[in-house]
């Protein structure tokens, strides 16, 4: 903080014959000490939720406020187009941007009353009722690359990023080593349009060892994982409409909206996410969001063509219609999905899924339960899970999950208990380990993974 003040003092003579560069302050109530620029960035990008065991609540001024523009350029070090792209992606992961208040006086009053609240105002409006944790002046700092946020191509509204995952699985009879989810992404936004193109090598390298044999397989086919364009209407109001066309993760439940391994809490995925509904949809989609004391969301999707890059899906479909309704208030979110899809080499399947998620201060509880039926029988009578996550710090979490399913097509069923641990030295890097207990002990296994976004 002293560094920035000294820099500002020495700049004053140089600015004497031009315009005066104002100084601004990031403020909190008096229970939070000074913060680094990295901590402030992570707080306002919702990458961390706690500082010294205090839950933080970031607050923005309005989108056209000159102090907010200066804050985004000089502290977050992100241009408006990059921020739009970032929050567009985070929206589909279930994360919302910081709340917005209309004026500096309202922010100052809110910070005084709410523990952990953090906002920014003009330095001239600071008084003894708030605590200054950081200051900056009006000067543009060149964008810097930061792990997990991609890199801008020149001055274009186009960014390149990606991710990869390495994992190891051990059972009583097999050891498997794998390079999985080797992916490159291009994304960006321009005015009301945003887009994402993701190409992936899946199971790029797999080595399997048994007591008697060892084999290596390589899949070098580049799959189209996601490829879509969004159009957002009324993006600065209390209601928002998003229209989408292309191939995207079906907006069903909560887990399926976490398409990248590093964003998930465990190496494995719940069985619910693979045997109830199509993981991908190739077609059109529409989302309605209403923001207020409670958030209300409606998702519609429609597909009437084969999947784009159908080789990257377990079940090839050529038709899919679905609807989802989400209600969120404070820490609780409830969601209901229903739909119908057509397997090209089979028949119509109907599905329904109910989901719930609770986000506490350092605890998250998530659950999904679904069923699937054909025109004549229940193809999957039930599949569901309950998962709890407790975070000791921003870096260390322990996860417990129980699963159960009964599938009639292959006449299989299982009850599973999973205990896992997730270590994140920084947000875009995850080191996860888990052990699975199955109702049939021969399926018990240990898994370890390393994943990273870049």
N, C-alpha and C positions, 0 to 999 in steps of 0.2 A: 504494500500500500504506500509506503514512503517513497518507493521508486517512482511511482506514478505522480505523486505530488511534486517531487523534485523536477521531474521532466516537465510538468506543467508550469512550474515557476520559471524555468529557464526558457520556455517558449514565449512567455509574455512579451519580452522586448521585441521579439521577431514579429509579433502580431499587433504591435502598437499602431501600425499604420494601416491595418486591415481590420477585419472583424474579430471580435473577442470570442475565444473558444471557451464555451461553458464547461463546467465540471459537474459530473453527476455522481450519485452515490447508490450503491446497493445497500439496502437497510434491512434490519431484522429487529426483533425485540432483544432484550439484553441477555438472553440465555444462550446466544450463539456468538462464538468468537469470530475473529477475522477469518475470511475464507480466501482461498487461492482462486485464480481465474479458472483453473481446471475444475475445481469443486463447483463453482458457480455454473459453468457450462453443463456439467453433468446433472446438476439439480434442475436446471431449466429445460434440459432435454429429457428429463425423467429417467436418467440412467442410474441415479442413486436416490434413495428415499430417506436416508438417515445421515445426520452429522452429529457425531459424539452422542449417539443413542437418542437424539432428538429427531422426531419425524418432521421433515421440512415440507413446506407448502409454497411453491413458487407462484408469483403473481405477475402478470403482464399488464402494461397499459394497452390501450386500443391499438389496432393494427396500423393506423395512420399517424399515431403520435410520434413526434420527432425524437423524443427520448427513447422510445422503444426502437425506432430505426437505428439510432446511435448505439443502443445496447446490443442489438443483434449484430451490427457490423464490427463493433470494437471489443465486445466481451464474448459473445457467442462466436464471433468471427465467421458468420454465415450470411450469405446473401439471401434475399427473400425467396428466390427460386429454389435454393437448396433447402431452406426451411420448409417450404411447401412440399417438396419431394419427401423430406424426412417424415413430416407428420402425416402425409398420405400413406406411407408405408406403415407407420406406427398405428394409424387408425385401424388397419386391417389386422393388427396384432392385438387389438383391444386396448390400446393406450391412447389417452387423450392429451392434448397440449395443456399448458398451465391455464388456470382460470384468468379471466380478464376483468379488470376494474376500470372505471371510466376516467378517474382523475388521480393526480398525485395526492391530494388531500384524503381521498377515500383509501388509497393504498396505505398512507401513513397511519390513518386511524385503524385500519384492519391489522397492520403489523403490530400496533401497540396492544391489541386485544387478543391476538391469536398466537399461541406458542408455535414456533417453527416457521411462521410466515416470513417470506423473503420477497421483497419487491425492489423497485428502483425509482428514484426521484431526482429532481434537480438539487444540487448541493446547497443552493440557497434556501431550500425549504426544510433542511435538516434541523431538528431541535433536540432538546435533551430527552425527549420521550422515545426516541428510536436510537438504534445502535448501528453505526456505519461499519460494514464488514468489508467493503471494497470501494474504490473510487476509480473513475476513468474520465478522460477528457475527449473532446471531439477530434479524433484523429483516426483515420482508417488504417487498420492493421491488415496486411495481406493475408488472405486465406491460407491456412496451413493444413496439410494432410493430417488426419487423425484416424488411427486404426478403427475400422468398422464403419466409417462414414463415407468411404469411396473418395474418388478424386474427380474434380471437374475437368472436362476436356476444353482447354482454352477458356473462352468466355461464353461458350455455348451452354444452353440449359440441358446439358447432358453430362451424366456422371457414370463412372465405371467403378464397380466394386465386385465383391464375390465372397465366397466362403468355402471351407473344406472341412472334412471330418475324417478322423482315423479312429478305428475301433477294434477291440479284441473281445472275443467271446470264448468262454471255456465251459464245456460240459464234461461228463464222465468219459465220453468217448471221442470228443472232437475239440480241437483248438482252431479258431478261425481268426485270421488277421486281414483287415480290409481297409482300403482307401475308398471312402464313399463320399457322395455329395461334393464332388469337385466341380464348383460352379462359378460362372462369370455372369454378372448382371450389368445391364445398362438401364438407367432410369433418369427421370427428370420431370420438369413441369414447365409449362408456358401458359401464362394467364390462367384460364379455367381448365386447361388440359394437363393431364399427367400420364405417365406411361411407365411400363416396366417390361423389360425383355430379359429372360433368364434362361441360360443354356447350361446343361449339366451332364457330366459323366457320372453315371450311377454304377456302383460296383466296379469302379475303374480297375482295381486290383484286389483279388481275393486269393488268399493262400489258406488252404485247409489241411490240417494234419490229423491223422488218426494214429493208433499204435503201429499200424502196418504200412500206411501209405501217406503220401504228401502230394497235393495237386495245387496248381495255380491256374486261375482263370482271369482273363482281362476283357472287359467290355469297353471298347474304344468308340462306341457310337455316341455321338453328341445329341442328347435329347433336348427337346423344347420343353422346359419345365413350366414356365409361365410366359405369356406374351399377351399383353392387354393395354388398352387405352381407357382412361377415365375422363369424364367431363363432370365438373362440379358446379352446381347452381346454388346461388345465394350462400356463398361460403363464409360470409362475415356476419350472418344473422343468427338468430336462435334456431333456425331450421336449415337443414342442408340436404340437398339431393345429389346423389352421385350415380352416374350412369356409366356402365362398363361394357366393353366388347372385347372378346378374345378368349384366351385360355387362362383360367385362374383357379386358385384353390376354392372349392365350394364353401360358401360362408355358412357352414353347418357346425353347430357346437362351438366349443372354445379351442380344443386341441388342434383341429384341422386348420385354424387360422395362425398356427405357428409353423410355417413351412420350412424353417431353417433350423437345423439341429442345434446350433449354438443358443437359440432362443428357448429351447425346451429345457425342462428340469431333469429329465432322465435320458439315458442313452436309448432305451426302448420306447416304443409308442404303445398306448393302450390298444387292445384288440378292437375296441369299439370304433376306432378311427379307420379301420380297414375292412370291416365285414357288414356294415350297416348301410352306408351311402357311398356314392362315387366321390373319390377324393378330389377329382378335378371336374370342372365344367368348361366346355368350349361353346360359347354362345354369348348371350347378353345378360346383364344383371342390372339391378337398380336397388339403391339403398336410400332410405329416408331416415334422417336423424332429427330428433327434437331435443333441444337442450334446455334445461331449467332446473328446478329443484330435483327432478328426476330426469334421467335420459331414456328416451324411447326410440327404438330402431326397428325398421321393417326391411327385410331383405327379400328380393324376388330374383329368381334365376330361370333362364329358359335356354334349352339346347335342342336343336333339331338337325343335327349333322354328326358325323363321326368325330371322335376326339381328335384334336390337333396333336400329332405325334402320339397316336394311340399305343405305340409299342412301349411307352413309358407308363402305362397303367395296367393293373392286374386284370381288370375286366373291361373289355372294349364295349362302349355304349354309343348309341347314336341318337338318344333322346333323353332329356332330363328336364323336369319342371319341379320347382321347389319354392317354399316360402319359409321365412323365419321371422320371429318376433322376439326382441330383446328388451327387457326392462331393467334399468340400473338406477339404484339410489344409494348414495353414500358408498358403503363398501360391498354391497350385495348386487349381483347381476343374475338374472334369471332369463332363460332362453328356451324357446320351443321351435323345433323344425319339423317339417313334413314335406314329402314329395314322392314323385314316381319317376322311374327311369327304365329304359329298355336295354337289356343285354342283347347284343346283335345275334348271338348264337343261342339265345335262351328265350326268355319272355319278360313281361313286365314285372317289375319289383316295386313294392310300396314300402316306404320307411317312415319312421317317426323317431324323434330324439328329443329328450328333455335334458337341459343342462343347468348347472348352478355353479356360481363362483363367489367366494367371499375373500376379500383382500383386507386383512388386518394390518396392524402396525408392523409386525414381523412374522405374520402367519398367513398362509393362503390355503384355502380349502376349495377343491374343484371336483365336480362329479358330473358324469354323463351316463344316461341310460337310454338304450334304443332297442328297436325291434324292426324286423324286415319280413315281408310276406310276398309270395307270388299270388296269382289269381286263385290258387287251389289250396295253399298251405303256408304255414309259417316257415320260411327258409332259415331265418335266425330267430329263435323264440325270444332270446334276450341277450344283450351284451352291455355290460356297464362297468364302471370303475368309480372309486372314490380315492382321491389323492390329497394328502396334506403335506405342506412344505413349511418348515420352520427355519427362518434365517437368523443365525446367531449374529452375523454382521453382513455387510453388503457383499462380502467375498465368500462366506461359508453358509451352506444350507444343507439340511437333511430332509429327505423325502421318504414318505411312506405311501404305498399305493396297494389297494386290493382290487382285483378284477374277477369277473365271472362271466361266462358266456355258454350258450348252447346253440350249436349250428346243426341244422338237420340235413342240409345238402350233402355234407361230407360226414355226417353223423359224428361230430366231435363236440367235446365240452371240456371245460377246464376251470379250476379255481386257482388264482395266482395271488401271491403276496410278494411285494417288492420293497426292499429297503435300499435307499440310494443316498449318495452324497454328491454335492455340486460345489466345486471350487472355482471362483472367478477372480483371478488376480486383477483383471480389468474387465469391463463389461463385455467386450467383443471376444473374449477367450473363455472357454469353459472346459474344465477337466471333470469328468463325471464317472462315477463308479456305482454299480448296483449289483445286488444279488436277488435272484428270482427263485421263489419256492412254488412249485406246481403241485397240484393234487396227484399227479403222476410223477413221482420223484425222479424218474429218468430224464425228465425235461428240465430239472433244476439247472441253473446256469449262472455264471458270473460274467459281467460285462464291464468294460472300461473304454472310455472314449476321450479324445481330444478334438475340439472343434474351434474354429476361429473365423471371424468375419474380417475382411480387409477392404 
